[in-house]
């Protein structure tokens, strides 16, 4: 069990971080089959801050956000979803960076 009480679960051979995320995946797969959404993807990475070098030459790791689900809605707009149980301070910052850099408002489920 994780520190937030999640239990990993497998669906369609895919391991999800929580039952809630697995359930949302199944809902989205049904919506895709019905034609309500298309191009469903999971674990899509968005670069927020690139890696950088300090004056001494040390590399500082970049920062990315990994979306639980990304798909196109019935009007062709990109939707980025995050299945959230607990909003960490790091997540809150990444959510703001996604809006500022990409104009993407993360939909929390």
C-alpha positions as CSV (number, residue, x, y, z in Angstrom):
1,X,0.0,0.0,0.0
2,X,1.3,3.5,-0.8
3,X,1.6,6.4,1.6
4,X,-1.8,7.7,0.4
5,X,-3.5,4.4,1.0
6,X,-3.8,3.5,-2.7
7,X,-3.7,-0.1,-3.8
8,X,-2.2,-0.9,-7.2
9,X,-4.5,-2.9,-9.5
10,X,-4.2,-4.5,-13.0
11,X,-6.8,-4.1,-15.7
12,X,-6.2,-5.2,-19.3
13,X,-2.7,-6.1,-18.4
14,X,-2.0,-2.5,-17.2
15,X,-1.0,-1.7,-13.6
16,X,-2.8,1.4,-12.2
17,X,-1.8,3.3,-9.1
18,X,-5.3,3.0,-7.6
19,X,-8.7,1.4,-8.0
20,X,-10.1,4.8,-8.8
21,X,-7.7,5.3,-11.7
22,X,-8.4,1.8,-13.0
23,X,-12.2,2.5,-12.9
24,X,-11.7,5.8,-14.7
25,X,-9.7,4.0,-17.4
26,X,-12.6,1.6,-17.9
27,X,-15.1,4.5,-18.2
28,X,-12.9,6.2,-20.7
29,X,-12.4,3.0,-22.8
30,X,-16.2,2.7,-22.9
31,X,-16.6,6.3,-24.0
32,X,-14.0,5.8,-26.7
33,X,-15.8,2.7,-28.0
34,X,-19.1,4.6,-28.0
35,X,-17.4,7.4,-30.1
36,X,-17.8,10.1,-27.3
37,X,-14.0,10.5,-27.1
38,X,-11.0,9.5,-29.3
39,X,-7.2,9.1,-29.1
40,X,-7.2,8.0,-25.5
41,X,-3.7,7.8,-24.1
42,X,-2.3,7.2,-20.6
43,X,0.8,8.4,-18.8
44,X,1.5,11.3,-21.2
45,X,4.5,13.4,-20.2
46,X,4.6,17.1,-20.5
47,X,8.0,18.9,-19.9
48,X,7.5,21.8,-17.5
49,X,11.1,22.9,-16.8
50,X,14.1,21.6,-18.8
51,X,17.2,20.2,-17.2
52,X,19.9,22.8,-16.6
53,X,23.6,23.1,-15.6
54,X,24.9,25.0,-12.7
55,X,27.9,27.2,-12.9
56,X,30.0,24.3,-11.7
57,X,28.7,22.0,-14.4
58,X,26.4,19.9,-12.3
59,X,23.2,19.0,-14.1
60,X,20.0,19.8,-12.3
61,X,17.1,17.5,-13.3
62,X,14.2,19.0,-15.2
63,X,10.6,18.8,-14.1
64,X,7.8,17.0,-15.9
65,X,4.1,16.4,-15.3
66,X,2.7,13.0,-16.2
67,X,-1.0,13.0,-17.0
68,X,-3.1,10.0,-16.1
69,X,-5.2,10.3,-19.2
70,X,-5.2,12.4,-22.4
71,X,-7.9,12.3,-25.0
72,X,-9.9,14.3,-27.6
73,X,-13.4,15.2,-26.6
74,X,-16.4,15.1,-29.0
75,X,-15.4,18.5,-30.4
76,X,-11.7,17.6,-30.9
77,X,-10.4,19.5,-27.9
78,X,-7.5,17.9,-25.9
79,X,-8.5,16.9,-22.4
80,X,-5.9,16.2,-19.7
81,X,-7.2,14.3,-16.7
82,X,-5.6,13.4,-13.4
83,X,-7.3,11.0,-11.0
84,X,-6.7,12.7,-7.7
85,X,-7.3,11.6,-4.2
86,X,-4.9,14.0,-2.5
87,X,-3.5,17.2,-4.0
88,X,0.2,17.6,-3.0
89,X,1.9,21.0,-3.0
90,X,4.1,19.7,-5.9
91,X,1.0,18.8,-7.9
92,X,-0.6,22.2,-7.3
93,X,2.5,23.9,-8.8
94,X,2.6,21.5,-11.7
95,X,-1.1,22.2,-12.4
96,X,-0.4,25.9,-12.6
97,X,2.7,25.4,-14.8
98,X,0.6,23.3,-17.2
99,X,-1.9,26.2,-17.5
100,X,0.8,28.8,-17.9
101,X,3.0,26.9,-20.4
102,X,0.5,25.0,-22.4
103,X,-2.9,26.7,-21.7
104,X,-4.1,23.3,-20.4
105,X,-6.4,23.2,-17.4
106,X,-6.0,19.7,-15.8
107,X,-9.4,18.1,-15.2
108,X,-9.4,16.4,-11.8
109,X,-11.5,13.3,-11.4
